[in-house]
Amino acid sequence: MAKRMSHAGDGAPIGRRVFLGLVAAGTAVVVAGDPLSHALSRLQATLASHDPTGLSALIPGGGWRYYTVTNGFPGVARADYRLHIGGLVARPLTLTLDDLAARPRTHLVRDFQCVTGWRVPDVHWAGVTLATLLQEAGVHPAATAVQFRSFDGVYTESLTLSEALRPDILVADTFGTGPVPREHGGPVRMLVAPMYGYKSCKWLSEIRLVPRLTGGFWERYGYAQDGWVGRSNGRNDAPT
């Protein structure tokens, strides 16, 4: 399978003594509490990039893997961020981070499950349900699907319109108690909670209503269009 993947940062492997010291630092962050969760996630991302053994996943509160289909982790200044909602809608929207924050808020706590097998339990997310934004924009009757585009210029994903209207599909701008970090796809990303992580488009720049469903980036490499987390991963989120 063709697959481009980068971890956050580059560099030589870390030594055992340094690694153990950083694990202790990570433990201290966890003990200090959730306000430092972003520092922990950045610490684990840095360790992952220097740790070919995979032991960085043992840091308390860690377990994330950081993927990108380009050569790096794209970023945009929070003041410059814009989310465009268009295509087959009555009222196209262009939203800033303040615009999103002013809309009705939804909080979700869900396990985040990657199709490759790893899982992070009980992740706290907040944002605006996709259904809320689509209702505001006014979906044209000819629309049957929703496409998501990343400001990395490459990544896309898609859902059927009925999937997009579920209450557990979130345009997320909050991770834990703070903004979504860059390595997690911030400042805004999708959270398609009942599906595998590849469906949750990171670095979200555009939501587009389209007349027919087309696969996103990973579907072109054979990934399932309906990426429901299945029984083999301890869940069965597919609708019955």
Residue frames as a rotation matrix with the C-alpha (Angstrom) as fourth column:
MET 1
0.577 0.817 0.000 0.00
0.817 -0.577 0.000 0.00
0.000 0.000 -1.000 0.00
ALA 2
-0.288 -0.634 0.717 1.37
0.545 -0.725 -0.422 3.39
0.787 0.269 0.555 -0.93
LYS 3
0.745 0.516 -0.423 1.56
0.621 -0.303 0.723 5.42
0.245 -0.801 -0.546 2.23
ARG 4
-0.239 -0.775 0.585 3.30
0.258 -0.632 -0.731 8.62
0.936 -0.024 0.351 3.17
MET 5
0.800 0.471 -0.372 3.65
0.435 -0.028 0.900 9.21
0.414 -0.882 -0.227 6.86
SER 6
-0.245 -0.877 0.413 5.73
0.101 -0.446 -0.889 11.54
0.964 -0.176 0.198 8.98
HIS 7
0.297 0.240 -0.924 6.16
0.942 0.085 0.324 11.88
0.156 -0.967 -0.201 12.71
ALA 8
0.977 0.113 0.183 6.47
0.082 -0.982 0.169 15.27
0.199 -0.150 -0.968 14.37
GLY 9
0.600 -0.798 0.052 10.09
-0.698 -0.491 0.520 16.33
-0.390 -0.349 -0.852 14.06
ASP 10
0.781 -0.479 -0.401 13.29
0.045 0.683 -0.729 14.63
0.623 0.552 0.555 12.95
GLY 11
0.329 -0.760 0.561 16.52
-0.915 -0.404 -0.011 13.71
0.235 -0.509 -0.828 14.67
ALA 12
-0.513 -0.632 -0.581 18.73
-0.415 0.775 -0.477 11.01
0.752 -0.004 -0.660 16.14
PRO 13
0.334 0.630 -0.701 17.35
0.336 0.615 0.713 8.36
0.881 -0.474 -0.006 18.53
ILE 14
0.401 -0.145 0.905 17.37
-0.760 -0.604 0.240 9.37
0.511 -0.784 -0.352 22.18
GLY 15
-0.626 -0.692 -0.358 19.40
-0.302 0.639 -0.707 7.50
0.719 -0.335 -0.609 24.78
ARG 16
-0.100 0.604 -0.790 17.89
0.608 0.666 0.432 5.29
0.787 -0.437 -0.434 27.48
ARG 17
-0.563 -0.164 -0.810 18.78
0.807 -0.321 -0.495 7.68
-0.179 -0.933 0.313 30.31
VAL 18
-0.963 0.235 -0.131 17.30
-0.258 -0.944 0.207 10.67
-0.075 0.234 0.969 28.50
PHE 19
-0.450 0.837 -0.310 14.21
-0.106 0.295 0.950 8.66
0.887 0.460 -0.044 27.61
LEU 20
-0.162 0.381 -0.910 13.63
0.863 0.502 0.056 7.59
0.478 -0.777 -0.410 31.22
GLY 21
-0.811 -0.169 -0.560 14.07
0.454 -0.785 -0.421 11.18
-0.368 -0.596 0.714 32.36
LEU 22
-0.848 0.520 -0.103 11.49
-0.473 -0.654 0.591 12.36
0.240 0.550 0.800 29.88
VAL 23
-0.257 0.762 -0.595 9.09
0.355 0.647 0.675 9.60
0.899 -0.037 -0.436 30.94
ALA 24
-0.410 0.055 -0.910 9.41
0.908 -0.068 -0.413 10.93
-0.085 -0.996 -0.022 34.48
ALA 25
-0.948 0.065 -0.311 8.71
-0.076 -0.997 0.023 14.43
-0.309 0.045 0.950 33.18
GLY 26
-0.611 0.765 -0.203 5.66
-0.252 0.055 0.966 13.13
0.750 0.642 0.159 31.38
THR 27
-0.213 0.506 -0.836 4.43
0.802 0.580 0.147 11.51
0.559 -0.639 -0.529 34.59
ALA 28
-0.709 -0.105 -0.697 4.84
0.570 -0.668 -0.479 14.82
-0.415 -0.737 0.533 36.38
VAL 29
-0.907 0.413 -0.078 2.72
-0.374 -0.707 0.600 16.51
0.192 0.574 0.796 33.74
VAL 30
-0.294 0.836 -0.464 -0.05
0.195 0.528 0.827 13.97
0.936 0.152 -0.318 34.26
VAL 31
-0.286 0.140 -0.948 0.09
0.952 0.158 -0.264 14.41
0.113 -0.977 -0.178 38.02
ALA 32
-0.930 -0.128 -0.345 -0.04
0.195 -0.967 -0.164 18.19
-0.313 -0.220 0.924 37.58
GLY 33
-0.114 0.992 -0.056 -3.37
0.238 -0.027 -0.971 17.84
-0.965 -0.124 -0.233 35.80
ASP 34
0.299 0.419 0.857 -5.19
0.861 0.269 -0.432 18.42
-0.412 0.867 -0.280 32.53
PRO 35
0.880 0.041 -0.474 -4.15
-0.098 -0.959 -0.266 22.08
-0.466 0.281 -0.839 31.99
LEU 36
-0.039 -0.968 -0.248 -0.74
-0.734 -0.141 0.665 20.69
-0.678 0.208 -0.705 31.00
SER 37
0.414 0.257 0.873 -2.13
0.203 0.909 -0.363 18.05
-0.887 0.328 0.324 28.64
HIS 38
0.996 -0.060 -0.066 -0.93
-0.081 -0.280 -0.956 19.96
0.039 0.958 -0.284 25.59
ALA 39
0.231 -0.966 0.120 2.60
-0.972 -0.222 0.082 20.03
-0.053 -0.136 -0.989 26.94
LEU 40
-0.067 -0.209 0.976 2.37
-0.343 0.923 0.174 16.28
-0.937 -0.323 -0.133 27.40
SER 41
0.769 0.405 0.494 1.09
0.282 0.479 -0.831 15.68
-0.574 0.779 0.254 23.89
ARG 42
0.817 -0.541 -0.199 3.93
-0.511 -0.520 -0.684 17.78
0.267 0.661 -0.702 22.45
LEU 43
-0.019 -0.828 0.561 6.43
-0.904 0.254 0.344 15.90
-0.427 -0.501 -0.753 24.62
GLN 44
0.164 0.131 0.978 5.14
0.013 0.991 -0.135 12.57
-0.986 0.035 0.161 23.36
ALA 45
0.982 0.181 0.062 5.20
0.074 -0.058 -0.996 13.78
-0.177 0.982 -0.071 19.75
THR 46
0.468 -0.880 -0.084 8.83
-0.867 -0.439 -0.235 14.83
0.170 0.183 -0.968 20.14
LEU 47
-0.149 -0.513 0.845 9.77
-0.658 0.689 0.303 11.54
-0.738 -0.511 -0.440 21.75
ALA 48
0.605 0.461 0.650 8.02
0.124 0.751 -0.649 9.56
-0.787 0.473 0.397 19.02
SER 49
0.953 -0.225 -0.204 10.15
-0.269 -0.317 -0.910 11.29
0.140 0.921 -0.362 16.40
HIS 50
0.080 -0.991 0.110 13.38
-0.922 -0.116 -0.369 10.30
0.378 -0.072 -0.923 18.19
ASP 51
-0.280 -0.085 0.956 12.37
-0.750 0.641 -0.162 6.88
-0.599 -0.763 -0.243 19.49
PRO 52
-0.357 0.118 -0.927 12.54
-0.806 0.463 0.369 3.97
0.473 0.878 -0.070 17.01
THR 53
-0.988 -0.060 -0.140 11.66
0.018 0.867 -0.498 1.52
0.151 -0.495 -0.856 19.81
GLY 54
-0.197 0.978 0.066 8.13
0.083 -0.050 0.995 2.83
0.977 0.202 -0.071 20.25
LEU 55
-0.417 -0.016 -0.909 8.64
0.862 0.309 -0.401 3.08
0.287 -0.951 -0.116 24.02
SER 56
-0.982 0.058 0.181 7.44
-0.093 -0.977 -0.190 6.68
0.165 -0.203 0.965 23.97
ALA 57
-0.183 0.977 -0.110 3.91
-0.241 0.064 0.968 5.28
0.953 0.204 0.224 23.91
LEU 58
-0.076 0.113 -0.991 4.48
0.793 0.609 0.009 4.19
0.605 -0.785 -0.136 27.52
ILE 59
-0.952 -0.209 0.224 4.46
0.059 -0.842 -0.536 7.78
0.301 -0.497 0.814 28.77
PRO 60
-0.493 0.823 -0.281 1.36
0.714 0.198 -0.672 8.18
-0.498 -0.532 -0.685 30.98
GLY 61
0.238 0.697 -0.677 -1.38
0.033 -0.702 -0.711 9.89
-0.971 0.147 -0.190 28.98
GLY 62
-0.536 -0.502 -0.679 0.41
-0.663 -0.249 0.706 9.15
-0.524 0.828 -0.199 25.70
GLY 63
-0.250 0.399 0.882 -0.44
0.333 0.891 -0.309 6.55
-0.909 0.216 -0.356 23.10
TRP 64
0.734 0.511 -0.448 -1.04
-0.193 -0.475 -0.859 8.91
-0.652 0.716 -0.250 20.20
ARG 65
-0.239 -0.741 0.627 0.65
0.785 0.232 0.574 8.45
-0.571 0.630 0.526 16.83
TYR 66
0.188 0.237 -0.953 1.03
-0.143 -0.953 -0.265 11.54
-0.972 0.186 -0.145 14.67
TYR 67
-0.160 -0.135 0.978 0.39
0.819 0.535 0.208 11.14
-0.552 0.834 0.025 10.95
THR 68
0.190 0.222 -0.956 0.62
-0.390 -0.877 -0.281 13.48
-0.901 0.427 -0.080 8.01
VAL 69
0.586 0.081 0.806 0.35
0.597 0.630 -0.497 12.72
-0.548 0.772 0.321 4.29
THR 70
0.884 -0.398 0.246 2.64
-0.094 -0.666 -0.740 15.61
0.458 0.631 -0.626 3.36
ASN 71
0.074 -0.963 -0.259 6.21
0.456 0.264 -0.850 16.29
0.887 -0.055 0.459 4.39
GLY 72
-0.913 -0.406 0.033 5.30
0.162 -0.438 -0.884 18.10
0.373 -0.802 0.466 7.59
PHE 73
-0.238 0.819 -0.521 2.65
0.947 0.077 -0.311 19.40
-0.215 -0.568 -0.794 9.94
PRO 74
-0.341 0.105 0.934 0.93
0.540 -0.791 0.286 22.42
0.769 0.602 0.213 8.38
GLY 75
-0.355 0.210 -0.911 0.07
0.854 -0.322 -0.408 25.43
-0.379 -0.923 -0.065 10.49
VAL 76
-0.138 0.344 0.929 -1.87
0.512 -0.778 0.364 28.66
0.848 0.525 -0.069 10.32
ALA 77
-0.974 -0.178 0.137 -2.02
0.000 -0.611 -0.792 31.58
0.225 -0.771 0.595 12.75
ARG 78
-0.525 0.821 -0.223 -5.21
0.781 0.361 -0.509 31.45
-0.337 -0.442 -0.831 14.79
ALA 79
-0.202 0.444 -0.873 -6.12
-0.051 -0.895 -0.443 34.99
-0.978 -0.045 0.203 13.76
ASP 80
-0.572 -0.114 -0.812 -5.83
-0.773 -0.258 0.580 34.02
-0.276 0.959 0.059 10.09
TYR 81
-0.916 0.180 0.358 -7.81
0.215 0.975 0.060 30.78
-0.338 0.132 -0.932 10.25
ARG 82
-0.313 0.870 -0.382 -10.96
-0.914 -0.385 -0.126 30.53
-0.256 0.310 0.916 8.13
LEU 83
-0.714 0.242 0.657 -13.35
0.246 0.965 -0.088 27.62
-0.655 0.099 -0.749 7.63
HIS 84
-0.651 0.464 -0.601 -15.30
-0.755 -0.479 0.448 27.73
-0.080 0.745 0.662 4.38
ILE 85
-0.500 0.606 0.618 -18.63
0.271 0.788 -0.553 25.94
-0.823 -0.109 -0.558 3.99
GLY 86
-0.311 0.297 -0.903 -19.92
-0.790 -0.609 0.072 25.89
-0.529 0.735 0.424 0.44
GLY 87
-0.991 0.041 0.125 -20.95
0.109 0.789 0.604 23.84
-0.074 0.613 -0.787 -2.55
LEU 88
-0.449 0.892 0.047 -24.64
0.291 0.096 0.952 22.95
0.845 0.441 -0.303 -2.67
VAL 89
-0.436 0.308 -0.846 -25.79
0.860 -0.134 -0.492 25.27
-0.265 -0.942 -0.207 0.10
ALA 90
0.516 0.727 0.453 -28.15
0.796 -0.603 0.060 28.23
0.317 0.329 -0.889 0.20
ARG 91
0.944 -0.168 0.283 -25.91
-0.258 -0.912 0.320 30.38
0.204 -0.375 -0.904 2.39
PRO 92
0.326 -0.897 -0.299 -22.14
0.495 0.431 -0.754 29.82
0.805 0.098 0.585 2.05
LEU 93
0.999 -0.008 -0.048 -20.27
0.040 -0.412 0.910 30.49
-0.027 -0.911 -0.412 5.29
THR 94
0.085 -0.996 0.011 -16.78
0.237 0.010 -0.972 31.68
0.968 0.085 0.237 6.12
LEU 95
0.927 0.371 -0.062 -16.08
0.089 -0.056 0.994 31.26
0.365 -0.927 -0.085 9.82
THR 96
-0.067 -0.919 0.388 -13.27
-0.589 -0.277 -0.759 32.40
0.805 -0.279 -0.523 12.09
LEU 97
-0.649 -0.215 -0.730 -12.34
0.407 0.712 -0.571 30.66
0.643 -0.668 -0.375 15.33
ASP 98
-0.935 0.353 -0.007 -14.38
-0.208 -0.565 -0.798 33.27
-0.286 -0.745 0.602 17.21
ASP 99
-0.258 0.874 -0.413 -17.36
-0.915 -0.083 0.396 32.52
0.311 0.480 0.820 14.97
LEU 100
-0.183 0.146 -0.972 -17.13
-0.009 0.989 0.150 28.82
0.983 0.036 -0.180 15.83
ALA 101
-0.877 -0.239 -0.416 -16.75
0.391 0.146 -0.909 29.55
0.278 -0.960 -0.035 19.54
ALA 102
-0.800 0.598 0.054 -19.93
-0.571 -0.730 -0.375 31.67
-0.185 -0.331 0.925 19.46
ARG 103
-0.154 0.769 -0.620 -22.09
-0.686 0.368 0.627 28.83
0.711 0.522 0.471 18.15
PRO 104
0.713 0.504 0.488 -23.82
-0.698 0.443 0.563 26.16
0.067 -0.742 0.667 20.27
ARG 105
-0.299 -0.954 0.020 -21.19
-0.927 0.285 -0.242 23.94
0.225 -0.090 -0.970 21.85
THR 106
0.856 0.450 -0.255 -21.12
-0.388 0.884 0.261 20.16
0.343 -0.124 0.931 22.03
HIS 107
-0.116 -0.873 0.473 -18.74
-0.988 0.149 0.034 18.17
-0.100 -0.464 -0.880 24.25
LEU 108
0.799 0.296 -0.523 -17.89
-0.395 0.914 -0.087 14.55
0.453 0.276 0.848 23.47
VAL 109
-0.044 -0.796 0.604 -15.76
-0.893 0.303 0.334 12.02
-0.449 -0.524 -0.724 25.36
ARG 110
0.921 0.345 -0.181 -14.85
-0.387 0.755 -0.529 9.13
-0.046 0.558 0.829 23.08
ASP 111
0.211 -0.840 0.499 -12.10
0.256 0.540 0.802 6.58
-0.943 -0.041 0.329 22.55
PHE 112
0.461 -0.177 -0.870 -10.05
-0.821 -0.458 -0.342 7.53
-0.338 0.871 -0.356 19.50
GLN 113
0.396 -0.187 0.899 -9.44
0.101 0.982 0.159 4.39
-0.913 0.028 0.408 17.43
CYS 114
-0.154 -0.523 -0.838 -6.93
-0.881 -0.311 0.356 4.15
-0.447 0.793 -0.413 14.59
VAL 115
0.787 0.473 -0.396 -7.52
-0.614 0.668 -0.421 1.60
0.065 0.575 0.816 11.85
THR 116
0.036 -0.866 -0.498 -3.95
-0.478 0.422 -0.770 0.36
0.878 0.266 -0.399 12.43
GLY 117
0.099 0.131 -0.986 -4.93
0.494 0.854 0.163 -0.86
0.864 -0.503 0.020 15.89
TRP 118
-0.812 -0.445 -0.377 -3.89
0.532 -0.300 -0.792 1.71
0.240 -0.844 0.480 18.50
ARG 119
0.264 0.949 0.174 -6.46
0.586 -0.302 0.752 3.45
0.766 -0.097 -0.636 20.67
VAL 120
-0.907 -0.377 0.190 -6.52
0.080 -0.596 -0.799 6.39
0.414 -0.709 0.570 23.09
PRO 121
-0.264 0.879 -0.398 -9.41
0.893 0.379 0.243 6.07
0.364 -0.291 -0.885 25.57
ASP 122
0.401 0.634 -0.661 -11.74
0.888 -0.446 0.112 8.79
-0.224 -0.632 -0.742 26.85
VAL 123
-0.732 -0.631 0.257 -10.52
0.680 -0.698 0.223 11.73
0.038 0.338 0.940 24.78
HIS 124
0.077 0.739 -0.670 -12.31
0.621 -0.561 -0.548 15.01
-0.780 -0.374 -0.502 25.52
TRP 125
-0.762 -0.221 0.609 -13.35
0.635 -0.436 0.637 17.06
0.125 0.872 0.473 22.49
ALA 126
0.021 0.821 -0.571 -15.54
0.505 -0.502 -0.702 20.13
-0.863 -0.273 -0.425 22.04
GLY 127
-0.964 -0.263 -0.041 -16.80
0.107 -0.523 0.846 22.11
-0.244 0.811 0.532 19.09
VAL 128
-0.235 0.894 -0.383 -19.86
-0.808 -0.398 -0.434 22.53
-0.540 0.207 0.815 16.92
THR 129
-0.045 0.251 0.967 -21.76
0.276 0.934 -0.229 19.60
-0.960 0.256 -0.111 15.48
LEU 130
-0.947 -0.293 0.131 -21.48
0.176 -0.133 0.975 19.38
-0.268 0.947 0.178 11.73
ALA 131
-0.287 0.924 0.252 -25.28
0.944 0.228 0.239 19.13
0.163 0.307 -0.938 11.60
THR 132
0.301 0.370 -0.879 -25.57
0.617 -0.778 -0.116 22.57
-0.727 -0.508 -0.462 13.23
LEU 133
-0.459 -0.572 -0.680 -23.35
-0.153 -0.703 0.695 24.19
-0.875 0.423 0.235 10.61
LEU 134
-0.925 0.150 0.350 -25.07
0.381 0.349 0.856 22.43
0.006 0.925 -0.380 7.72
GLN 135
0.056 0.990 -0.133 -28.45
0.989 -0.073 -0.129 23.55
-0.137 -0.124 -0.983 8.97
GLU 136
0.178 -0.064 -0.982 -27.19
0.235 -0.966 0.105 27.14
-0.956 -0.250 -0.157 9.17
ALA 137
-0.764 -0.555 -0.329 -25.78
-0.190 -0.294 0.937 26.97
-0.617 0.778 0.119 5.65
GLY 138
0.257 0.943 -0.211 -28.97
-0.627 -0.004 -0.779 25.44
-0.736 0.332 0.590 4.22
VAL 139
-0.634 -0.546 0.547 -28.34
-0.036 0.728 0.685 22.17
-0.772 0.415 -0.481 2.38
HIS 140
-0.347 0.460 -0.818 -29.57
-0.933 -0.261 0.249 22.08
-0.099 0.849 0.519 -1.23
PRO 141
0.553 0.664 0.503 -31.88
-0.608 0.734 -0.301 19.13
-0.570 -0.139 0.810 -2.03
ALA 142
0.809 -0.257 -0.528 -29.41
-0.374 0.467 -0.801 17.91
0.453 0.846 0.282 -4.67
ALA 143
-0.175 -0.934 0.312 -26.67
-0.890 0.014 -0.456 17.34
0.422 -0.357 -0.833 -2.08
THR 144
0.799 0.411 -0.439 -26.14
-0.226 0.882 0.414 13.73
0.558 -0.232 0.797 -1.00
ALA 145
0.479 -0.726 -0.493 -22.64
0.837 0.547 0.007 13.88
0.265 -0.416 0.870 0.51
VAL 146
0.966 -0.258 -0.016 -20.16
-0.227 -0.878 0.421 16.10
-0.123 -0.403 -0.907 2.33
GLN 147
0.489 -0.872 0.003 -16.50
0.622 0.347 -0.702 16.52
0.611 0.346 0.712 1.41
PHE 148
0.899 -0.310 -0.311 -13.81
0.104 -0.538 0.837 17.76
-0.426 -0.784 -0.451 3.80
ARG 149
0.594 -0.746 0.301 -10.58
0.397 -0.053 -0.916 19.39
0.699 0.664 0.264 2.68
SER 150
0.530 -0.540 -0.654 -7.42
0.751 -0.060 0.658 20.04
-0.394 -0.840 0.373 4.64
PHE 151
0.937 -0.249 -0.246 -5.30
-0.314 -0.909 -0.274 23.16
-0.156 0.334 -0.930 4.36
ASP 152
0.016 -0.935 0.354 -2.32
-0.071 0.353 0.933 20.85
-0.997 -0.040 -0.061 3.82
GLY 153
-0.069 0.028 -0.997 -3.54
-0.907 -0.418 0.051 20.93
-0.415 0.908 0.054 0.19
VAL 154
-0.751 -0.309 -0.583 -3.68
-0.547 0.786 0.288 17.13
0.369 0.536 -0.759 -0.14
TYR 155
-0.955 0.295 -0.016 -5.90
0.251 0.785 -0.567 15.41
-0.155 -0.545 -0.824 2.39
THR 156
-0.439 0.899 0.001 -9.61
-0.781 -0.382 0.494 14.96
0.445 0.216 0.869 1.75
GLU 157
-0.950 0.291 0.113 -12.36
0.200 0.845 -0.496 12.89
-0.240 -0.449 -0.861 3.35
SER 158
-0.601 0.795 -0.083 -16.09
-0.585 -0.367 0.723 12.44
0.544 0.483 0.686 2.85
LEU 159
-0.831 0.496 0.252 -19.31
0.088 0.564 -0.821 11.26
-0.549 -0.661 -0.512 4.45
THR 160
-0.454 0.808 0.376 -22.79
0.711 0.075 0.699 10.65
0.537 0.585 -0.609 3.18
LEU 161
-0.424 0.358 0.832 -25.22
-0.360 -0.910 0.208 13.39
0.831 -0.211 0.515 4.16
SER 162
0.674 0.721 -0.160 -27.04
-0.162 0.355 0.921 11.07
0.721 -0.595 0.356 6.56
GLU 163
0.260 -0.674 -0.692 -23.75
0.884 0.454 -0.110 10.22
0.388 -0.583 0.714 8.29
ALA 164
-0.623 -0.587 0.517 -22.82
0.413 -0.808 -0.420 13.90
0.664 -0.048 0.746 8.46
LEU 165
-0.050 0.719 0.693 -26.02
-0.446 -0.637 0.629 14.72
0.893 -0.278 0.353 10.35
ARG 166
0.299 0.097 -0.949 -25.25
0.634 0.723 0.274 12.37
0.713 -0.684 0.155 13.25
PRO 167
0.931 0.129 0.341 -24.89
-0.139 -0.740 0.658 14.08
0.337 -0.660 -0.671 16.65
ASP 168
0.674 -0.736 0.068 -21.43
0.197 0.268 0.943 12.54
-0.712 -0.622 0.326 17.19
ILE 169
0.165 -0.614 0.772 -19.84
0.964 -0.064 -0.257 14.21
0.207 0.787 0.582 14.16
LEU 170
0.690 0.042 -0.723 -18.04
0.491 -0.761 0.425 17.32
-0.532 -0.648 -0.545 15.37
VAL 171
0.452 -0.625 0.637 -16.16
0.313 -0.558 -0.769 20.27
0.836 0.546 -0.057 13.92
ALA 172
0.694 -0.183 -0.696 -13.70
0.720 0.185 0.669 20.30
0.006 -0.965 0.261 16.81
ASP 173
0.404 -0.587 0.701 -11.74
-0.049 -0.780 -0.624 23.30
0.913 0.218 -0.344 18.01
THR 174
0.258 -0.271 0.927 -11.04
-0.953 -0.226 0.199 22.06
0.156 -0.936 -0.317 21.55
PHE 175
0.264 -0.321 -0.910 -8.92
0.029 0.945 -0.325 19.12
0.964 0.059 0.259 22.72
GLY 176
-0.426 -0.313 -0.849 -8.90
0.848 0.190 -0.495 18.46
0.316 -0.930 0.185 26.46
THR 177
0.354 0.542 -0.762 -9.27
0.776 -0.625 -0.083 21.91
-0.522 -0.562 -0.642 27.96
GLY 178
-0.130 -0.479 -0.868 -7.51
-0.122 -0.861 0.494 23.93
-0.984 0.170 0.054 25.29
PRO 179
0.371 0.239 -0.897 -7.22
-0.864 -0.264 -0.428 24.49
-0.339 0.934 0.108 21.54
VAL 180
0.939 -0.085 0.334 -6.60
0.199 0.925 -0.323 21.54
-0.281 0.369 0.886 19.23
PRO 181
0.162 -0.953 -0.254 -2.78
-0.181 -0.282 0.942 21.40
-0.970 -0.107 -0.219 18.91
ARG 182
0.137 -0.202 -0.970 -1.15
-0.959 -0.273 -0.079 21.57
-0.249 0.941 -0.231 15.52
GLU 183
-0.822 -0.545 -0.165 0.05
-0.569 0.795 0.210 17.97
0.016 0.266 -0.964 15.65
HIS 184
-0.621 0.692 0.368 -3.52
0.334 0.658 -0.675 16.87
-0.709 -0.296 -0.640 16.33
GLY 185
-0.420 0.436 0.796 -4.82
0.896 0.061 0.440 18.72
0.143 0.898 -0.417 13.27
GLY 186
0.289 0.557 -0.779 -5.54
0.723 -0.660 -0.204 22.13
-0.627 -0.504 -0.594 14.79
PRO 187
-0.917 0.237 0.321 -6.69
-0.397 -0.472 -0.787 24.73
-0.035 -0.849 0.527 15.01
VAL 188
0.093 0.981 0.171 -9.83
-0.847 0.168 -0.504 22.96
-0.523 -0.098 0.846 13.70
ARG 189
-0.911 -0.307 -0.276 -10.33
-0.406 0.790 0.460 19.36
0.077 0.531 -0.844 12.68
MET 190
0.138 0.934 -0.330 -13.17
-0.689 0.330 0.646 16.94
0.712 0.139 0.688 12.14
LEU 191
-0.787 -0.211 0.579 -14.06
-0.539 0.691 -0.481 14.38
-0.299 -0.691 -0.658 14.78
VAL 192
0.046 0.747 -0.663 -16.02
-0.745 0.468 0.475 11.55
0.665 0.473 0.578 13.18
ALA 193
-0.175 -0.250 0.952 -16.36
-0.975 0.182 -0.132 9.79
-0.140 -0.951 -0.276 16.52
PRO 194
0.555 0.452 0.698 -17.93
-0.472 0.862 -0.183 6.45
-0.685 -0.228 0.692 15.44
MET 195
0.973 -0.220 -0.072 -15.40
0.039 0.460 -0.887 5.84
0.229 0.860 0.456 12.66
TYR 196
0.387 -0.911 -0.139 -11.67
0.905 0.346 0.249 5.13
-0.179 -0.222 0.959 12.48
GLY 197
0.155 -0.376 -0.914 -9.32
0.407 -0.819 0.405 8.08
-0.900 -0.434 0.026 12.79
TYR 198
-0.785 -0.525 0.329 -8.57
0.502 -0.229 0.834 8.48
-0.363 0.820 0.443 9.08
LYS 199
-0.054 0.850 0.524 -12.16
0.917 -0.165 0.363 9.72
0.395 0.500 -0.771 8.61
SER 200
0.680 0.289 -0.674 -11.53
0.628 -0.703 0.332 12.67
-0.378 -0.650 -0.660 10.97
CYS 201
0.437 -0.499 0.749 -9.95
0.676 -0.367 -0.639 15.18
0.594 0.785 0.177 8.59
LYS 202
0.170 -0.496 -0.852 -7.18
0.824 -0.403 0.399 17.18
-0.541 -0.769 0.340 10.26
TRP 203
-0.731 -0.501 -0.464 -6.26
0.272 -0.837 0.475 20.83
-0.626 0.221 0.748 9.51
LEU 204
-0.044 0.862 0.505 -9.79
0.930 0.220 -0.294 21.42
-0.365 0.457 -0.811 8.27
SER 205
-0.870 -0.273 -0.410 -10.18
0.122 -0.926 0.358 24.26
-0.477 0.262 0.839 5.78
GLU 206
-0.610 0.661 -0.437 -13.34
-0.780 -0.405 0.476 23.49
0.137 0.631 0.763 3.80
ILE 207
-0.567 0.604 0.560 -16.62
0.197 0.760 -0.620 21.63
-0.800 -0.242 -0.550 4.13
ARG 208
-0.729 0.222 -0.648 -18.32
-0.670 -0.426 0.608 21.19
-0.141 0.877 0.459 0.79
LEU 209
0.038 0.830 0.556 -21.77
-0.213 0.550 -0.807 19.80
-0.976 -0.088 0.198 -0.03
VAL 210
-0.748 -0.427 -0.509 -21.60
-0.601 0.111 0.791 17.74
-0.281 0.898 -0.340 -3.20
PRO 211
0.118 0.907 -0.404 -24.09
-0.990 0.140 0.025 15.88
0.079 0.397 0.915 -5.43
ARG 212
0.794 0.118 -0.597 -22.43
-0.172 0.984 -0.034 12.46
0.583 0.130 0.802 -5.09
LEU 213
0.808 -0.485 0.335 -20.14
-0.288 0.171 0.942 10.67
-0.514 -0.858 -0.001 -2.68
THR 214
0.633 -0.708 -0.312 -16.49
-0.164 0.272 -0.948 10.33
0.756 0.652 0.056 -3.68
GLY 215
0.687 -0.408 -0.602 -13.75
0.709 0.557 0.433 8.71
0.159 -0.724 0.671 -1.62
GLY 216
0.909 -0.417 -0.023 -11.11
-0.379 -0.847 0.373 10.70
-0.175 -0.330 -0.928 0.17
PHE 217
0.155 -0.964 -0.217 -7.33
-0.979 -0.121 -0.165 10.35
0.133 0.238 -0.962 0.30
TRP 218
-0.594 -0.498 0.632 -7.14
-0.652 0.758 -0.016 6.93
-0.471 -0.422 -0.775 1.96
GLU 219
0.414 0.791 0.451 -10.09
-0.236 0.572 -0.786 5.45
-0.879 0.219 0.423 0.12
ARG 220
0.680 -0.227 -0.697 -7.97
-0.726 -0.076 -0.684 5.69
0.102 0.971 -0.216 -3.02
TYR 221
-0.448 -0.882 -0.146 -5.59
-0.802 0.468 -0.372 3.24
0.396 -0.049 -0.917 -1.33
GLY 222
-0.446 0.321 -0.836 -8.29
0.026 0.938 0.346 0.74
0.895 0.133 -0.427 -0.43
TYR 223
-0.987 0.149 -0.059 -9.55
0.051 -0.058 -0.997 1.99
-0.152 -0.987 0.050 2.93
ALA 224
-0.386 0.918 0.089 -13.29
0.922 0.383 0.048 1.57
0.010 0.101 -0.995 3.53
GLN 225
-0.503 0.328 0.800 -15.57
0.103 -0.896 0.432 4.48
0.858 0.300 0.417 2.74
ASP 226
0.608 0.701 0.373 -17.73
-0.399 -0.135 0.907 3.58
0.686 -0.700 0.197 5.74
GLY 227
-0.304 -0.917 -0.257 -14.99
-0.128 0.307 -0.943 3.34
0.944 -0.254 -0.211 8.34
TRP 228
0.632 0.621 0.463 -17.11
-0.555 -0.054 0.830 2.28
0.540 -0.782 0.311 11.32
VAL 229
-0.509 -0.729 0.458 -15.16
-0.845 0.320 -0.429 1.02
0.166 -0.605 -0.778 14.30
GLY 230
0.138 0.589 -0.796 -15.96
-0.536 0.720 0.440 -2.69
0.833 0.366 0.415 14.40
ARG 231
0.925 0.356 0.136 -16.37
-0.314 0.510 0.800 -5.51
0.215 -0.783 0.584 16.89
SER 232
0.519 -0.796 -0.311 -12.75
0.651 0.604 -0.460 -6.60
0.554 0.036 0.832 16.46
ASN 233
-0.539 -0.687 0.487 -11.81
0.207 -0.669 -0.714 -3.35
0.817 -0.284 0.503 18.23
GLY 234
-0.811 0.188 -0.554 -14.23
0.580 0.137 -0.803 -3.78
-0.075 -0.973 -0.220 21.10
ARG 235
-0.461 0.683 -0.567 -16.97
-0.302 -0.721 -0.623 -1.63
-0.834 -0.117 0.539 19.57
ASN 236
-0.576 0.316 0.754 -19.57
0.803 0.393 0.449 -1.79
-0.155 0.864 -0.480 16.87
ASP 237
-0.548 0.265 -0.793 -20.53
0.064 -0.933 -0.356 1.73
-0.834 -0.245 0.494 15.86
ALA 238
-0.974 0.224 0.030 -22.11
0.024 -0.031 0.999 0.87
0.225 0.974 0.025 12.53
PRO 239
-0.417 0.894 0.167 -25.81
-0.883 -0.353 -0.310 1.74
-0.218 -0.276 0.936 12.42
THR 240
-0.781 0.189 0.595 -28.11
0.104 0.979 -0.176 -1.25
-0.615 -0.076 -0.785 12.64
